[in-house]
Structures are given as structure tokens and as C-alpha cells.
Amino acid sequence: MSQNNCAECGNPNIFYMCTDCNRSYCWEHTASNEQFTCPRCKADYSKMDLVEMGNFEFKCSTIDKSRCPKCKSPLIVKTSDKHQLYFHCTKCEWNSLFNTPLIANEDETQLINEGVNKGVLFRRELRPCNSKLKQIKSDHQYLFCPGCFIDLLERGDIFEFNKIAINFNLNPKAVPNLLKIYRDKGKLKHVIDPIKKLYISLRPDFEKFLIDKILNEQINLTELADQMQLEERQVRLLILNLTKIKSIMGRFLDAHTFVVDDLIYQNLAQLIKDQGSVKIKEISKKFRTADEKEAKRLISETIKRGLVKAFYSPDSSTIIFGEGIQTKLLEIIQEKGKIYIDRTAKALGIHANLVRNQIKQFVDNGQVDGWYTQDRGFATIEHLKIEILGILKLYEKISLKELVSRMFLPLKYVEILLQTLIKEGKLAGALADGVFKRAEITPVVTTRRVLPAWITKKIEAAKNLQHILIIHKLSGACLFSFSCSELGFDPDLVSGFLQAISSFGSEVSAKETGLEEIRYQGFVVALSEGELVRSAFICNESPSTTLMSNIKYFTIKFEDHHRQGLETWTGDVSIFDKALDLVEEYFKVGSKLLFLIPKIPKDKTLSKEKMLKKLQNLLKTKGRLNLDKAEMELEVSKPQIQKFLLNLALDGIGRFTIDQEEFITEEKLNEEVAEIILTSTEIPLSQIAQKIRIGENEVEEFLNNLMKQGMISGRIENRTFYRQ
């Protein structure tokens, strides 16, 4: 046994050591194309499957009396990144975490119940097969060094399967499968050509050149193939692979031309502007779309990006350059996310049926993706995602019926939203017996060492500001001086110089020049003229707009505080010593926020209890907590703060705003709502919602609770609150 550790994971239990590169590997990471099968249930496993499941006893993991709803094969149980149990097919790609029926739960009993109810499990227990797996014997199974294999193939060249086999003492028939295994693991990143039996990789410099070319120009595959000395088919494979890896969206206009979507949108916008009106058929033909629906998707994206303003003809067969009712309605939907049909029709001066017909056209043309709601509204999918996340963050568990009631959506649509958000990784939790339950909060958090952007700006200002002078305008004497750096300045000398410059400016002009900035011995002097004093701030370079504004306000405040002393000044500068308090007020000297660069603390962890206590103290003081500011004050990431605030919401202490950027206590909410409704006897719920930044439905629920408790008197009709 070698004393080396595994080059991949550091495991000291070495299974294979390469004699060429001296790298060692454990059994999990030794290159192999071994296959195993269960003699009882006929389920097949690759070595990669066993490693992923941690199955080192070589026993079958399929669940007795289980059946895939897609291919009828037996199922296994896997655990997601969120520690949820779910079913996965042993043959096809179906799994209950991302595919219907949606079955996932942290609790095994709940998983079993849901599995039985949804018809994928036919016994109320998870009984594994546990049969001993048999290795499928073959003459084409080998062990070899994965490091040498990958290093060779990724250097940038064309490799024939036969030569790969010779280099690693492999059977040529085994090479395609091994290449696929390493492509699936993400170790190999380039192109397998099964027809010519080649693996084609690109040098990093040529790959960068090719990506730049794809992003900035229309690609002629014939010309590029001649340049690379490859077949046009192989160049097509390379482009498809690169666009997939780099997430570049594009299409082939014909068999020999590739263009990225960004260029298509620009060309389409120019076409619409140049021609004024264009038939959809013509656009579909020019840009080689599969059908007119795809052509409309291109038009929709072009308009959404702001490249052109256009609308469809009544029969949707032509796109017309310019603005119309369509354009205005589309902009309203995209801006608000949710509209109410009757109100929108009234605002646009058209009939409500015309609004419905136009929305249908938007959906059919691919311009908008959304659903009608049961409160005579229409909402985009993105708006509904935000809304349902806002509701779910307030509850540890909630029934689907409650979600249906709150969102005015059919049950089917609520299930689709939950399934989509879980698949996108934006929501953690499980659905069982018609109830959605959130995942548990993390008990320990780690503080960050990253400085917020606003502190970075303060640091830049700290490097810039050097010295502060307050000069008596009548005599030119220095009343107050404060140094912000180690550089030495003679206050009296500088004051006399600035007084002379200002006097010269006044003599040249009929009125005072009000100089704001002059250069002096390599420095920039920012001046602020008051009625009785002149403030001078010596900087390395021109001050920012914010700093200049503070300088002006500082000058005004200085005169207000010392006006009596300034008007009768006899030469005693000690009466202005308290000006240091004003410097602290406007430039935060004492907190060392502006003039000293703060030290970044090392990573540390806070217990759940300490974190909750800090948040409770902040909420008690402020009532409404901005999460970005809390992130800076607590030095904890925003997502972690949101997770902890969920517990406070569950305790009824407060709730998140609709954009999830603030958390407001119920006490503060009471106060703000009271102030709003006292201003008028009739106020729309949308206006209240906009001011306090929570959803209209939440406002309605909140007001109803206040009326039930007898705290306010009134009624709600037509989405409007009437105070009595």
C-alpha cells in the first residue's frame, strides 16, 4: 500500500498508483468503466452510481414494490442538497424532486405516505432489495490514471480513439464510453466525434479567440473549417459545445451560418426600424426560425430589451414600428407585474374585453408569460414567484388551500409555482398531504470579511481629505484648524494665501466670485463661502459630490452655532474649539469611519441565540429594518439574516416587505398604517400597500384584523378602505 494520499480527495487508502506521474487514487477516483447488475431486480449500476450513493458494500439499493411513473422501472431513494429524501428511477432520468408527481420530504414516513398516495410506492415501508451486486464481466474493463488521461486530452489537439487506446493500454471499443464518463463528470470539456472516432480539444488561447469571434460576428462555418483544418461538421460540434459551456445563446441560420441571439436582436430591431412594418412570415424566413411562434419570441425579446418600440397588427401577422395601445399595455404589465383588468382598461380609455384580448395576444406571441387571477387580474409568472415567496417566508408550514385563497390562483397553478421554485433552487421545503413545510433554519452563521460598497467609498474619501480650515472673512484670520492626515500645514500661512486669492477675485469681478475649488502646491482646495466665514478643505484631488455637499452644510451650521461670537469677534479663537463636534457630526471623525480605514475582522461564527438577540435589538430600536444595512452592521450575509428573520416572523413579531428588502415589526406597521388612514376617509389598498411596501392582500388582511380587534372603524369595498 502506497503511503501517498489520493490526488483527488486525499484519502490515504490507495487503490491505484500511476507509475508515470506518481499520482495515487482511492477506489472511488480510480479511472474505470466497471458495471454492476442486480441478479434479482435487474437494476444496473455504474461505478459512478455506487460512489455517489456511498454504496461500498455492493448491495442493490432499489426499493421493493416501487415503480417509476415514466418507464415502470424500480426506484431508489436519494438525498438532495437540502437534505430532502426523494425517489429516483434506476433506468430513466425521472425523479420526484423535479418531476411530477412532486414528492420530497425530510421525514421518511411522510415520503412513504406521499409515495403511496401518488402511486409510485405500493408498500408502506422503504424496504431495499439488498441483493449482492454482480460485476458485469467484460474484456473491455480497465483501471488507469485519470490524471494522465485528462492532462493528455485537454492539452489542445486532435486525438484518435486508437491512439488513446494505445497510450493507456485500452481496448479501442472501451474508449468512447470512458470519454463519455469523464465528460459527464466535467473532467473533459471538449468534443467527442463518434463518427470519425476523434476527441477534439482546443488550446486556451484559441478557445478565447473563438469565443470572441462567436460573440461579435456572424460565423461562416465553411471558412472557419478551412482555417482550423477540420470538417465543417466538427466545427459545428465545437461551436455547439462552446455555446453550451459558456451559456451563449445563438442559432444556426442555415447549415453554414451561426449567429448569437444578441446580434439577431440588433439586426431584427434595425429591420423593423428600416421597413416600418414587417410580416412575421418574412422575419421567420430571414432568421430561420422553426415557426412563426419562434419568430414572435424573437420580436418579444427584442422589444423587452428596449432595442425597438413596436406593436402587432390586429391579426398578429405583422409587427409595426412605433407606439400604440399595445405598447402602453405591455409596458404597464412589465412594470407592475400584476394588473387589474377593469382599472387598467379605465386608465387606457378602452373596454375591458379589449384588454383581455390584447393580453391573450401577448401570451400567444410570447411577449408575456403569466396567468389570469381570480380577482379579475393578470400577473406575470415572475411577479407570482415573488408573491408566493413573500407569503412562504412568513410561515413554517401552510396549506395549499391557504395559498390559493391568498393569491387568487387555482390549485394547479400554485403547485406549478412551488415545483418551479424548488427546481430553480429558490425554495427549500417539502409538500405533503396538501401542506407545504419550509426547510429548517441553519443554527450557526459565519460573519463575512467583505466591506460594503459605501464603506469603500468612505475609505476613498479618507485618502483624499487632508486638512480643514475655517477663515474669518473680514480679517482673514484662521479661526479653526483640523488635520486629517500626517501632512503638516501652516494654518495662518494658508489662510492668508486663500484670503488674498479671494480678495483678488472680488476686485476683478463686480461681485464675489464664490470660488469652489483652486489648486495650491499640488493640492486641491475646496472652498465654501458663508456670510461671515470661509471654509477651506485641502484634498489630494477634487472632492466627490457628496463630500462637497457636506462641506457646504458644515459651513452653514458653523455660522449658525457661532454667529454671535463671529459678529463681535475680538481675536479669541478658543471660542471655536467646540467646532470639533461639528466635524464629528458631518465627517464622522470620532467613529473613524471617514479618516481611518477600518480593519476587516476575521471570519467568526455566531450562535443562533446571539444572532436572534442582535436582530431583536435592532428591530426594537428601528421598527423597520433594511436588510442591506443590517448586513453591514452585523457583518453577516443577507441570505443568512433573512433566514433568522423568518423565525421572528413566525413568532408574530413582524413581516417582510413585498420586495424582501426590509423587515417591519407589527408594532411599527400599526403605527405607519394609522398615520396613513388618518390622512383620508377613503384610500385605495394599493396606495397603502405602496407606502408601507407590503402586498395588497396583506394590507386587506391587516386592516380586517384591526377592525375585528376594534382598533379602527371602517369597511373595505372594491379594494378601497373607507374610514368611519
PyMOL commands that set and color helices and strands:
alter all, ss='L'
color gray80, all
select helices_A, chain A and resi 47-53+108-117+146-153+161-167+172-184+204-216+221-228+232-245+261-275+280-286+292-304+325-336+341-348+352-364+381-392+400-407+411-423+453-464+491-508+545-567+573-576+579-587+608-622+627-634+638-650+666-677+685-692+696-708
alter helices_A, ss='H'
color red, helices_A
select strands_A, chain A and resi 16-17+24-25+31-32+35-37+44-46+75-79+85-89+104-105+134-135+143-144+158-160+191-193+198-200+219-220+250-254+257-260+277-279+310-312+318-321+338-340+370-373+377-380+397-399+429-432+435-438+444-446+465-472+478-483+517-520+523-529+533-539+605-607+624-626+654-656+662-665+682-684+714-717+720-723
alter strands_A, ss='S'
color yellow, strands_A
deselect
rebuild
show_as cartoon
